[in-house]
Amino acid sequence: MRAIGSYVILRKQQEEVKNSMGLIMTEANEKDIRYKLAEVVSAGDDVKDLDVGASVFYDSAASSDIRIDGEKLAVVLDRNVVIVL
């Protein structure tokens, strides 16, 4: 599997989100969080500064989900990756 053009394929990562009182937020509460953590699986030829395996935050509102070999992945344009860790 390989991304083309300026598309990026991401594997969503689970992150433990705590509120100000230290309580762990559930997945239902995370819908309010727009930017999600993921790992780069593949980046198209037009994508600069993103390496496979890099951890990034991406705009989940601009992503599309796809299932490949039973694994749910996200597909975004490179401009929707906002932070590289």
C-alpha positions in Angstrom: 0.0 0.0 0.0 1.3 3.4 -1.0 -0.2 6.9 -0.8 -0.1 9.0 -4.0 0.3 12.7 -4.7 -0.2 14.8 -1.6 -2.1 12.2 0.4 -0.9 10.7 3.7 -2.1 7.4 5.2 -2.2 7.5 9.0 -2.7 4.9 11.8 -4.7 6.4 14.6 -3.0 6.1 18.0 -4.8 5.8 21.3 -4.0 8.6 23.6 -5.0 8.9 27.2 -6.7 12.3 27.7 -7.2 13.6 31.2 -9.2 16.6 32.2 -8.1 19.3 34.6 -9.1 17.2 37.6 -7.1 14.2 36.4 -10.0 12.1 35.2 -9.5 10.1 32.1 -11.8 11.2 29.3 -13.8 8.6 27.4 -13.9 8.2 23.7 -17.4 9.9 23.7 -15.9 13.0 25.2 -13.0 13.0 22.7 -15.4 14.0 19.9 -14.9 17.6 21.0 -11.1 17.3 20.2 -10.5 18.1 16.6 -6.8 17.2 16.3 -5.9 13.6 16.8 -2.6 11.7 17.3 -1.5 9.3 14.5 1.5 7.5 13.0 2.4 8.0 9.4 2.0 4.7 7.5 2.7 6.1 4.0 3.2 9.6 2.4 2.7 10.4 -1.3 5.5 11.6 -3.6 4.4 15.3 -3.3 4.6 15.2 0.5 7.6 17.0 2.1 8.9 16.7 5.7 6.9 13.6 6.7 8.7 10.3 7.3 7.0 6.9 7.7 6.7 6.1 11.4 6.5 9.8 12.5 4.0 10.8 15.1 1.7 13.6 14.0 -1.4 15.5 14.9 -4.0 15.8 12.1 -7.3 17.5 11.5 -9.8 14.6 12.1 -12.6 16.7 10.5 -10.8 16.6 7.2 -9.9 12.9 7.2 -11.6 9.9 5.6 -11.5 6.4 7.1 -10.5 3.4 5.1 -10.2 -0.3 6.1 -7.2 -2.2 4.7 -6.6 -5.8 5.7 -9.0 -5.4 8.6 -7.1 -2.3 10.0 -8.9 1.1 10.1 -6.7 3.9 8.8 -7.2 7.6 8.1 -6.4 9.3 4.8 -5.7 13.1 4.7 -4.1 15.6 2.5 -0.6 16.7 3.7 -2.0 20.2 4.5 -4.2 18.6 7.2 -1.2 17.4 9.2 -0.7 20.2 11.7 2.1 19.0 14.0 5.0 16.6 13.7 6.3 15.4 17.0 
